Amino acid sequence: MKTFNTTLAVIVLASSSAAYAAVDFASFDADGDGAITMEEAKVNPQLVKIFDDLDTDGNGEISKEEFSKVQ
């Protein structure tokens, strides 16, 4: 069930990003440090919902590699 919810959230994130044109990793990485923090993720409610699922190493940040699972 968790996989289904994550998949659904990824689809919603991808479709909502279409409304904002091309949303990519850099558009969320506001400080350009190569990671998306929860604070940076808060600009998109769907990203906040799946943040913990994307943060596979559990370090509190989403790397480019982890974010690539959305695309």
LINVENMO-V410517 format. One record per residue. RES is the residue in one letter. SS is DSSP state (@ for helix, = for strand, . for the rest). BURIAL is # if it has 16 or more other C-alpha atoms within 10 Angstrom, else .. Layout:
BEGIN
<<RES SS BURIAL> <RES SS BURIAL>>
END
This chain:
BEGIN
<<M . .> <K @ .> <T @ .> <F @ .> <N @ .> <T @ #> <T @ .> <L @ .> <A @ #> <V @ #> <I @ .> <V @ .> <L @ #> <A @ #> <S @ .> <S @ .> <S @ .> <A @ .> <A @ .> <Y . .> <A . .> <A . .> <V . .> <D . .> <F @ #> <A @ .> <S @ .> <F @ #> <D . #> <A . .> <D . .> <G . .> <D . .> <G . .> <A = #> <I = #> <T = #> <M @ .> <E @ .> <E @ #> <A @ #> <K . .> <V . .> <N . .> <P @ .> <Q @ #> <L @ #> <V @ #> <K @ #> <I @ #> <F @ #> <D @ #> <D @ #> <L @ #> <D . #> <T . .> <D . .> <G . .> <N . .> <G . .> <E = #> <I = #> <S = #> <K @ .> <E @ .> <E @ #> <F @ #> <S . .> <K . .> <V . #> <Q . .>>
END
